[in-house]
Amino acid sequence: MDTPTQYRISKLHPSVRAEAAKIESLMIENIDINDGKISLTTKGKNRKVVAQISTEDLKRELQ
């Protein structure tokens, strides 16, 4: 997150700041393909899978 954005967030009410941090923690940073599945993951050390779809399902939907 850039410095101006961090500054604007710091001015928000604490409950709104907490919600912004929660949303930021779910922002997608990586797209991984493992074991026939495409996974969208968050950034950072403790990456979490936000969404996942099998490559076969994706192929079927694109036809």
KEKE-3310 file (N, C-alpha, C; in steps of 0.2 Angstrom, whole numbers, plus 5000, padded with zeros to 4 digits):
npx = (5004:5003:5011:5002:4989:4990:4991:4979:4970:4974:4968:4955:4941:4943:4936:4933:4946:4950:4941:4946:4959:4956:4950:4961:4969:4964:4966:4971:4987:4994:4994:4992:4996:4993:4992:4982:4974:4969:4974:4970:4979:4983:4994:5011:5019:5011:5002:4985:4973:4961:4952:4948:4949:4946:4957:4950:4937:4937:4941:4930:4920:4924:4921)
npy = (4994:5011:5026:5038:5032:5025:5035:5041:5031:5030:5041:5037:5031:5020:5007:5007:5007:4994:4986:4990:4985:4971:4969:4972:4962:4951:4954:4949:4943:4933:4921:4904:4888:4872:4855:4853:4864:4881:4893:4908:4918:4927:4941:4941:4932:4923:4916:4915:4905:4913:4910:4896:4886:4872:4867:4859:4862:4876:4875:4868:4878:4888:4883)
npz = (5000:4996:5003:5003:5004:5015:5024:5023:5027:5041:5046:5048:5057:5071:5069:5056:5051:5055:5047:5034:5035:5036:5023:5015:5018:5011:4998:4982:4977:4971:4958:4957:4950:4954:4955:4946:4949:4949:4959:4968:4978:4994:4998:5006:5020:5026:5016:5010:5002:4992:4982:4972:4957:4947:4933:4924:4926:4922:4909:4903:4906:4897:4885)
capx = (5000:5007:5010:4996:4984:4991:4990:4971:4967:4976:4963:4948:4938:4946:4932:4934:4953:4950:4938:4950:4964:4953:4949:4967:4972:4961:4968:4975:4993:4997:4990:4996:4993:4995:4988:4976:4969:4971:4972:4971:4981:4985:5001:5014:5022:5005:4997:4979:4969:4955:4948:4951:4945:4950:4958:4945:4931:4938:4941:4923:4916:4926:4919)
capy = (5000:5017:5031:5042:5028:5023:5041:5042:5026:5032:5046:5034:5028:5013:5001:5007:5005:4987:4984:4991:4980:4965:4969:4972:4955:4947:4956:4944:4945:4928:4916:4898:4882:4866:4849:4854:4869:4888:4896:4915:4919:4934:4942:4940:4926:4918:4917:4911:4904:4916:4907:4891:4882:4867:4868:4856:4866:4882:4873:4867:4884:4892:4881)
capz = (5000:4996:5009:5004:5006:5022:5028:5023:5032:5048:5049:5049:5064:5072:5067:5049:5049:5055:5041:5028:5035:5034:5016:5012:5019:5006:4991:4978:4975:4967:4954:4957:4947:4957:4955:4941:4951:4949:4966:4969:4985:4996:4998:5013:5022:5028:5010:5011:4996:4992:4978:4968:4952:4944:4926:4920:4926:4918:4901:4902:4905:4892:4878)
cpx = (5005:5006:5004:4990:4984:4989:4982:4968:4969:4971:4956:4947:4941:4943:4933:4941:4953:4947:4943:4956:4962:4952:4956:4971:4969:4963:4973:4981:4996:4992:4994:4992:4996:4990:4982:4972:4973:4969:4974:4973:4983:4992:5004:5016:5016:5000:4991:4976:4963:4950:4952:4946:4949:4951:4953:4939:4931:4938:4933:4919:4918:4924:4913)
cpy = (5006:5022:5035:5038:5026:5029:5042:5037:5027:5037:5043:5032:5021:5007:5001:5005:4997:4984:4984:4986:4973:4964:4968:4965:4950:4949:4951:4947:4940:4924:4910:4893:4876:4861:4850:4860:4876:4891:4904:4916:4926:4934:4941:4933:4921:4918:4912:4911:4908:4913:4901:4888:4877:4869:4865:4860:4873:4880:4872:4873:4889:4890:4883)
cpz = (5000:5002:5009:5006:5013:5027:5029:5027:5039:5051:5050:5056:5065:5069:5059:5047:5050:5049:5035:5029:5034:5027:5013:5013:5015:4999:4988:4976:4970:4964:4954:4954:4950:4957:4951:4944:4951:4956:4966:4977:4987:4996:5005:5014:5023:5022:5012:5004:4997:4988:4974:4963:4949:4936:4922:4920:4922:4911:4899:4901:4900:4885:4876)
residu = (MET:ASP:THR:PRO:THR:GLN:TYR:ARG:ILE:SER:LYS:LEU:HIS:PRO:SER:VAL:ARG:ALA:GLU:ALA:ALA:LYS:ILE:GLU:SER:LEU:MET:ILE:GLU:ASN:ILE:ASP:ILE:ASN:ASP:GLY:LYS:ILE:SER:LEU:THR:THR:LYS:GLY:LYS:ASN:ARG:LYS:VAL:VAL:ALA:GLN:ILE:SER:THR:GLU:ASP:LEU:LYS:ARG:GLU:LEU:GLN)
# end
